[in-house]
Amino acid sequence: MLRNKRSDKNEPQELSKSNTELGPVEQVKMTLETISRIIKVQLPAYLKRLPLPETIGGFARLTVSEWLRLLPLLGILALLGYLTIRPFLPKKKKQKDSLINLKIQKENPKVVNEIDIEDLNCTNVCYCRCWRSKTFPVCDKSHLKHNELTGDNVGPLILKKKIL
């Protein structure tokens, strides 16, 4: 406990400071003392009171109230087990964003591109449908990386010009 000596008396007096008035060193010290008390006193007392059977078959004879007393310990053990094996679990592919169009003509309320088929110079033209192309509206195969990152299956729109 903090004590302070008054200037007019040499007897120590208790201070009534809240946690917000304590300095950072005192706050850390108080937190560490609390954690130490929990680990040294309260945790062993809690573990001694748990109804842990001596055999595996003893778990079948536990009452509902005994199981309820075991739940916090079992929950912590399950969490520690999960955190231990989590690095070895397969990672899920995460979609990086929910918007499809991240940068193409964002000033327009709706992006529309019109191309006359008669104006096609080639027999095949590929148009982007993933919105990631650097040459939008023409496909530059950016959908391949997009599909790999997100698990999507988008591909280009291919226009073919019939040759008569």
Residue pairs with C-beta under 8 A, 6 or more apart in sequence:
1 14
2 14
2 15
2 17
2 22
2 26
3 12
3 13
3 14
3 15
4 12
4 13
4 15
5 11
5 12
5 13
6 13
19 27
19 30
22 30
47 73
49 69
50 69
50 70
50 73
51 62
51 66
51 69
51 70
52 70
53 59
53 61
53 62
62 70
93 149
93 150
93 151
95 149
95 150
95 151
95 152
96 149
96 150
100 130
100 131
101 111
101 131
102 131
102 132
104 111
104 131
104 136
105 111
113 127
113 137
115 125
115 127
115 137
115 159
117 159
117 161
120 159
120 161
122 161
123 160
123 161
123 163
124 158
124 159
124 160
124 161
125 138
125 158
125 159
125 161
126 138
126 139
126 156
126 157
126 158
126 159
127 137
127 138
127 139
127 156
127 157
127 158
127 159
128 135
128 136
128 137
128 138
128 139
128 140
128 142
128 143
128 156
128 157
129 139
129 143
129 154
129 155
129 156
129 157
130 142
130 143
130 146
130 147
130 152
130 154
132 142
132 143
132 145
132 146
133 139
133 140
133 142
133 143
134 140
134 142
139 156
139 157
141 156
143 154
143 155
143 156
146 152
146 154
147 153
147 154
